[in-house]
């Protein structure tokens, strides 16, 4: 599916400076939301984001503040 979103130029300039590849940022956020909602599992998350290793997946989760030393952080605490 392809979706087109119209963003104001001022916003586009600012977010591209801060976030870089906007398409990858949005895809990552949507895929993470799908994972958190239970729509996809770890393997699907890794596959959709085209990560070739668990280390790439771990780094992504760290960047999203989802990885704790004890495992994945959820609303009720941590899970190993």
C-alpha positions in Angstrom: 0.0 0.0 0.0 1.2 3.5 -0.8 0.0 6.5 1.2 0.5 10.1 0.4 0.6 12.7 3.2 0.7 16.5 2.6 2.9 18.1 5.2 3.6 21.9 5.5 7.0 22.8 4.1 8.2 24.3 7.4 7.5 21.1 9.2 9.1 19.0 6.4 12.3 20.9 6.6 12.5 20.6 10.4 11.7 16.9 10.6 14.1 16.0 7.8 16.9 17.8 9.5 16.2 15.9 12.8 14.9 12.5 11.6 16.6 12.1 8.2 14.8 9.4 6.1 11.2 10.2 6.9 9.8 7.2 5.1 11.9 4.8 7.2 11.0 6.7 10.4 7.3 6.4 9.7 7.5 2.8 8.7 9.5 2.0 11.9 6.9 3.8 14.0 4.0 2.0 12.4 5.6 -1.4 12.6 6.5 -0.9 16.2 2.9 0.1 16.9 1.7 -3.0 15.2 4.0 -5.1 17.3 2.9 -3.4 20.5 -0.7 -4.0 19.6 0.0 -7.7 19.1 -0.6 -7.6 15.3 2.9 -8.9 14.5 5.6 -10.8 16.3 9.4 -10.3 16.7 10.1 -12.3 13.5 7.7 -10.2 11.5 9.0 -7.0 13.0 12.5 -7.9 12.0 11.4 -9.0 8.5 9.3 -6.0 7.7 12.0 -3.6 8.8 14.5 -5.7 6.8 16.9 -6.3 9.7 19.5 -9.0 8.9 20.4 -9.7 12.5 19.1 -9.6 16.0 21.6 -6.9 16.8 19.9 -4.6 14.3 16.6 -5.3 15.9 18.0 -4.7 19.4 19.5 -1.4 18.3 16.1 -0.3 16.8 14.4 -1.2 20.0 17.0 0.7 22.0 16.5 3.8 19.8 12.7 3.5 20.4 13.3 3.2 24.2 11.7 -0.2 24.2 14.7 -2.3 25.3 15.7 -2.5 28.9 18.5 -4.6 30.4 15.8 -7.1 31.5 14.1 -7.2 28.1 11.2 -5.5 26.4 9.6 -2.7 28.4 5.8 -2.8 28.4 3.1 -0.8 30.3 3.1 -3.3 33.2 6.9 -3.5 33.7 9.5 -5.6 32.0 9.5 -8.9 30.3 12.6 -11.1 29.9 
